[in-house]
């Protein structure tokens, strides 16, 4: 018997804006998506992956490598097979359809990273509605790597906030962020120094904004640990992880929060 159901919010982005015009390739990270999903299933929870369009997330080729699985080839293969064929990752569900079905059916929400969420989930109205629901109910909300930037979507004017950042108007962005549900929360997120190798070697350009400064501008209290080392921050219902190596630790924290909620019933 299932202990509860967890909604996984995926991204459909394949390109991200870079300074000076144009875009660079992006997507969602394989390990950040699959490792927590498999851990949740092993712990007795059901999972469902949904995205803004209903299409499966595009996996960033940079993440499709054994190094993101501790060099364990068999773990890497298991995760690739899970993403390719498990029913939970192949439902074709949109975020809107999940909302219409009823968010009370879900015990928690989780958003993995890769830069994809910076493009779509950050400003997606359905993502915002989902996060506001879980925030209001104090239900576990886990966001990994670039995933914490999805929390911006809970703002009523998230699209305008993001546009102001791209325009370089920090004052306007700060004004638009007033009343943000997660203001004052302690968080972590992918750091600017961790971003630099991607900007230099994959995007060949700089992003318009980095994640920690953006969350702080919105009102969060963001901290980051050493580059590419596991780091998780828990504040109330919100569980955030810094980078791809935080995949297992954030899953453990999310499962612990779900188990506590079940015990309290």
Buried (B, 14 or more C-beta within 10 A) or exposed (E): EEBBBBBBBBBBBBBBBBBEEEBBBBBBBBBBBBBBBBBBBEBBBBBBBBBBBBEBBBBBEBBBEBEBBEEEEEBBEBBBEBBEEBEBBEBEBBBBEBBEEEBEEBBBBBBBBBBBBBBBBBBBBBBBBBBBBBBEEEBBBBBBBBBBBBBBBBBBBBBBBBBBBEEEEBEBBBEBBEEBBBBEBBBBBBBBEBBEEBBEEBBEBBBBBBBBBBBBBBBBBBBBBEBBEBBBBBBEBBBBBBBBBBBBBBBBBBBBBBBEBEEEE
